[in-house]
Amino acid sequence: MSYSPEALEAFVQINALGSFSAAARRLGKRQSTISEAIARLEIDLGLELFDRSARQPVLTEAGKAMLVRVEDILCATDRLQRTAARLAQGIEPRLTLVLSDANQFAEFEVRMGELDTRFPDLELECVFAEHGDAVNLIQSGRACLGLLSAQASYPPEIGHATIAECADFGLFVGHKHPLAAFETVNYVQLDQHRALRLNTLVENAVPTDDLPAGNCSQWSAPNYLLLMDMAAFGFGWSALPRWLVSGYAGGRLKELNVPGWPRSSAVDVIWSRQHRLGPAGAWLLETLIPGWA
């Protein structure tokens, strides 16, 4: 028995967004269409997937078990589409990548050289964004692939996989900042000074693990380059990519010796399952994730 891809996508979206209406908006469908698709899916499976007795639909035990399988099917479908696009050789004229200031991407630079050799006529655009902004660019179709520090969760229509690279972060202040005078700094001391935090366009200040908020009003910026300059001017302390400070701070910052720091963050590559990748994008994705071809 075959199942409608639209019904499977609606299933995961309802679970992620918490309502039939929100899933309909995300998928650009009428709510009645989504409701009918789920009803047909439940009939085909012979299972009740959602408990509709509450204000919001909640997965039944059967629904929870099926969710894992449905996500597997969507991932397999996504991989099938990428392979078909590559075999068809309808090379896309333009490939847009979202990159993060957090990551140096030494291996990615090698892939760029291979991309140039394999697809010499491809127009390549690189844009920089962090966290929710990067995800938003992929969701909207503005960009095809993104590389960013791994997030705890993603919308269900966003495919993601962890690559081999890591992003290293340290805590930094300007040399004239009061914290720069200490050989070792603890969290109590950090909390007595302003925190400079990442704040993307689509989400509030992004928390950084267990770091204190600081007892002064927080200052924020949408990218790490601006945060680096703000720290160098002495406005507060910030968690910054160590490679970025080493290459671009010009010696203006001091790395604080704080227990548990520096820290490494995994790096994810992300893409949209709703916007098919062309051969160049599919090739790049598969080279970044060995074994996924």
Secondary structure, DSSP 8 states (H G I E B T S, - for coil): ----HHHHHHHHHHHHHSSHHHHHHHHT--HHHHHHHHHHHHHHHTS--EE-SSSS-EE-HHHHHHHHHHHHHHHHHHHHHHHHHHHHT---SEEEEEE-TT---HHHHHHHHHHHHH-TT-EEEEEE--HHHHHHHHHTTS-SEEEEE--S---TTEEEEEEEEEEEEEEEEETTSGGGG-SS--HHHHTTS-EEEE--TTSS----TT----SS--EEESSHHHHHHHHHTTS-EEEEEHHHHHHHSTT-EEE---TT-SEEEEEEEEEETTS---HHHHHHHHHHSTT--
